[in-house]
Amino acid sequence: MAKSKNSYVTAGLALRRLRREKGLTLEDLAERAEISVSYLSHIERGTRQAPLNMLERLSEILGMNLYEVLSTSPSVTTAKEAPSTYDAKIKNLLKTMTEKEKKSLHGLLKQMHHKDA
């Protein structure tokens, strides 16, 4: 059975979270894995479907095996973590916004997110 696109997104998000927890930049991890920063960024965003051996190599560089990375992914650990205090605040603000305002906010958030990548 082939991996779904969602599996790659989950793996990428887990790798990004772990990389950040370890205090590594995209450049640090890409250099250690001998891949381009652009390719690593695509893997973390789930926009490129990296081969299993690449996901394993990235996991090992981060000090874990792929199973451990996937089992600690945000979708699995969400139940253990307290929601951010900003979650409710943002939801309440969204309820009062027009579609046009939401569209503008979405564009702004996308720009901010890409700066972090």
C-alpha positions as CSV (number, residue, x, y, z in Angstrom):
1,M,0.0,0.0,0.0
2,A,1.5,3.4,-1.0
3,K,1.9,6.1,1.5
4,S,-0.6,8.9,1.3
5,K,0.4,12.5,0.8
6,N,-0.8,13.1,4.3
7,S,1.8,10.7,5.6
8,Y,4.5,12.8,4.0
9,V,3.1,16.0,5.5
10,T,3.0,14.3,9.0
11,A,6.6,13.1,8.6
12,G,7.7,16.5,7.4
13,L,6.1,18.3,10.3
14,A,7.5,15.9,12.8
15,L,11.0,16.3,11.3
16,R,10.7,20.1,11.4
17,R,9.5,20.1,15.0
18,L,12.4,17.8,16.1
19,R,14.9,19.9,14.1
20,R,13.8,23.0,15.8
21,E,13.8,21.3,19.2
22,K,17.4,20.3,18.6
23,G,18.3,23.9,17.7
24,L,19.2,23.2,14.1
25,T,18.6,25.4,11.2
26,L,17.4,24.1,7.8
27,E,21.0,24.7,6.6
28,D,22.5,22.7,9.4
29,L,20.4,19.6,8.8
30,A,20.6,19.9,5.0
31,E,24.4,20.0,5.2
32,R,24.5,17.0,7.5
33,A,22.1,15.1,5.2
34,E,24.0,16.2,2.1
35,I,20.9,17.6,0.4
36,S,19.8,21.1,-0.6
37,V,18.1,23.4,1.8
38,S,15.3,23.8,-0.7
39,Y,14.7,20.0,-0.9
40,L,14.7,19.8,2.9
41,S,12.2,22.6,3.1
42,H,9.9,20.8,0.7
43,I,10.2,17.6,2.8
44,E,9.3,19.4,6.0
45,R,6.3,21.0,4.3
46,G,5.2,17.7,2.7
47,T,5.3,19.2,-0.8
48,R,8.0,16.7,-1.9
49,Q,7.6,13.0,-1.2
50,A,11.1,12.0,0.0
51,P,12.1,8.3,-0.3
52,L,11.8,6.3,2.9
53,N,15.6,6.0,3.1
54,M,15.9,9.9,3.1
55,L,13.3,10.2,5.9
56,E,15.2,7.5,7.8
57,R,18.5,9.4,7.3
58,L,17.1,12.7,8.5
59,S,15.6,11.0,11.5
60,E,18.9,9.3,12.4
61,I,20.8,12.6,12.1
62,L,18.2,14.1,14.6
63,G,19.0,11.2,16.9
64,M,15.9,9.1,16.4
65,N,14.6,6.4,14.2
66,L,11.8,7.1,11.7
67,Y,9.2,5.2,13.8
68,E,10.1,7.4,16.9
69,V,9.7,10.5,14.8
70,L,6.4,9.5,13.4
71,S,5.1,8.3,16.8
72,T,5.9,11.7,18.3
73,S,4.3,13.7,15.5
74,P,2.0,16.5,16.4
75,S,-1.1,14.5,15.3
76,V,-0.2,11.8,17.8
77,T,0.8,14.0,20.8
78,T,-1.9,16.6,20.5
79,A,-4.0,14.8,23.2
80,K,-1.1,15.1,25.7
81,E,-0.4,18.8,25.1
82,A,-2.4,21.7,26.4
83,P,-3.8,23.9,23.7
84,S,-2.2,27.3,23.3
85,T,-4.0,30.2,25.0
86,Y,-3.9,31.8,21.6
87,D,-6.0,29.1,20.0
88,A,-9.2,30.3,21.6
89,K,-8.3,34.0,21.1
90,I,-7.7,33.4,17.4
91,K,-10.9,31.4,17.0
92,N,-12.9,34.1,18.7
93,L,-11.4,36.8,16.4
94,L,-12.1,34.7,13.3
95,K,-15.8,34.5,14.3
96,T,-16.1,38.3,14.0
97,M,-14.1,38.7,10.7
98,T,-15.5,39.0,7.2
99,E,-14.4,36.6,4.5
100,K,-12.2,39.4,2.9
101,E,-10.5,39.9,6.3
102,K,-9.9,36.2,6.7
103,K,-8.4,36.0,3.2
104,S,-6.0,38.9,4.0
105,L,-5.1,37.3,7.3
106,H,-4.4,34.0,5.6
107,G,-2.0,35.7,3.2
108,L,-0.2,37.4,6.0
109,L,0.1,34.1,8.0
110,K,1.5,32.3,4.9
111,Q,4.1,35.0,4.5
112,M,5.1,34.7,8.2
113,H,5.3,31.0,8.0
114,H,7.5,31.0,4.9
115,K,10.0,33.3,6.7
116,D,10.4,30.7,9.4
117,A,11.1,27.9,7.0
